[in-house]
Amino acid sequence: MSAGGAFGGNRGVRPVPPEKGVFPLDHLNECDLEKKGYLACLKSTGFQSEKCRQFSKRYLECRMERNLMAKQDMSELGFRNLDEVDTAPDKNGKLETLPNEADEKKIAS
């Protein structure tokens, strides 16, 4: 029998918590549109996350606004000012928008 725990773990070694701590899951889907926009962008760009930074930023801002994560300056999360965030054009060369933004533009027209 090994000197580790019942499942091979090392007893006596304490787990290290994540650097940013624990944050609540979005059980009420409060940031679902932002999440879906980001995932759609990833899929359309072949999972090149750098091309979807504006969607990632919107998702994180949504989580902070709804207290689903600690409020933090976006520069601490790897974002500089808004003008420097890369945008990902769609197949027609237009910027992609979230589904609700497209609906708002149609209504305004």
N, C-alpha and C positions, 0 to 999 in steps of 0.2 A: 504494500500500500504506500502511496506517496505521502510526503509531508504536507501537502497542500490541503485545501478544503475538500469536501465531498465531491465537488465538481471540478477539481483541479485548480481552484482559486487559491491565492496565497492569503491565509488567515493572518490577521494582524496588520495588514497594509490597508490604510484608510483610503477610500476613494477621494479623488480631487474634484471639487465642484467646477462647473464650467466657468470660464472667465467672466462672462456677462451675467451670470446668475440665472435663475429660473424666471420664466415669464409665462403668463396664461395663454392657453391655446384660444383660438378664435372660434369657440363653440357656436356662437350666434352668427357666424359668417358676416361679421361687420365689414371686413375688408375683402370680401369675396371677389368683387369686381376688379379690384387692384391686383389680387393674386392671379385671377384668370387672365388679365391683360398681360401680366409678366410671363406667365406660362405660355400664352399664345405667341408672344414675341420670341421667347426662347425657341419654340417649335419652328417658327417661320424663319429664323436666322440660323438654323442648324445648331442650336444650343450654344451660340456665341454670346455669353452673358454681357460682355462689354458693350454690345450693340443694344442692350435692353436696360441700360442703367436708369433711364428716366422712369421706366415702369417699376424697377426695384425701389427707386427713391420714393415714388408715390405710395408703394405698399408699406414701406417703413414709416413714412409720415402718417399714413392711416392708422397703423398700429399704435404709434405714439399718441395721436389725437384721441384714441379710444382707450388709452391706458392699458393696452395689451403688451406694452414693453415700456421700459424706462425712457423718458424724454432725454434726448441727447442731441447735441449739435451735429448736423449732417456731415460736417467736415471730419468729425471724429469717426464717422462710419465710412469714410473713404470718398465722400462727395465734396467737390469744391463748389464754387458758385454755379448757379443754374445755367449760365451761358457756356460753361465748359463741359456740361453733361452731353455725352454722345447721343445722337438720335439715330434710330434705325428706320430708313425709308422702306415702304412696302414695295411690292413688285412694280407698281406704277410710278415709283419715285416720290410718293406722298408719304408724309409722316403718319405712322400708325397712331390710332387713338383708342382709348378704352371704349367698350360698347356703349356706355351711357353718354359719353361725350359725343359720339356719332349721332345718337338720338337727339341730344340737345341742339346740335347744329341743324338737324332736319327741321326741328320744331321752330327754331329761330328764323329759318328761311321763308 
